[in-house]
Amino acid sequence: MLHMAKSDKLLTQMRNNPRDWRIEDIIKVCGSAGIACTPPTKGSHYKVKHIARAEILTIPAHRPIKPVYIRELVQFIDAVKGSSR
């Protein structure tokens, strides 16, 4: 029986409940998907980007991260995974 990787499990949890996530969780999920999650140089938003996608997603680092940002991140990761197949 195959076990789901921790990052895949984390992504599934984000998909099912987009509330109460920390920026550390977002960094972990992005890293496992091969997506860059760059900390802010000025301001408070992390930049999420991937070579397969033209858009850059911005996510505020302060807690709580609003569910809308988590939903956008899940869609972004799904789009990247879909384009890499």
N, C-alpha and C positions, 0 to 999 in steps of 0.2 A: 504494500500500500504506500503510495506516495504522500509525503507530508507537504502541506502548503508552506512555502517559505514565509518567514516572518514578515517580510515587506509586502508579499502578496496578501497575507492575512490583514495587515495594517490597511492596505488599499481597500480591501473588501469592507473592513469596518468603517472606513471613511465614506465609502459609497452608501452603506446602510445607515450611517448616522453622521452627518456632516457637522455636528456640534462638538465644542470643547476639544479642539486639537491645538497642539503647540507647534511652533516653528521647527523644533527638533524632529517631530514626526514627519513633517513635510520634507525636510532635508533628507531623512532616511528613505522615504518612498521615492523621491526623485533620484537619489543616488543609485538605488537598485534598478531603476528603469533606464539608467544611462542619460538622465536629464540633468542639465546644469541648474543649480540653485545657488545663485550668487548673492552674498550678503550685501546690504546697502553700503555704499561709500559715503553717501550723505542722505539724509532722510531716514525712513523707517521701513521701506519696502524691499523685500527680496525679489530678485528677478529670476523667473523660471523660463528656460529656453532650451530648444533642441534644434539641431541642424535640419531635421525633417519638417519643422514647422516654421512658418514665416513670423507668426505672432510671438510676442513676449508677454508672459503672464506676470503680473506684479501682485505680490501677497504681503500684506502688512505683518510685521514681526510681533506686534503687541497682542497680548491675550485679552479677551478671547478672539480667536480668528473667526470671523463671521462665516456662517455656513455657505454663503454664496461663493466665497473664495475656494472653499474645499470642493464644492461641486464643479467649479471651473477647472481646478487642478485634476480632478478625476477624469473629466472630459479630455483634458490636455494629454494626460498619460495614456488614456484609451486611444486617442488619435495617433500618438507616437507609436504605440505598440501595434496598431493597425497598419501603419505605413511601413513598419520594419518587417512585416511578414512577406 
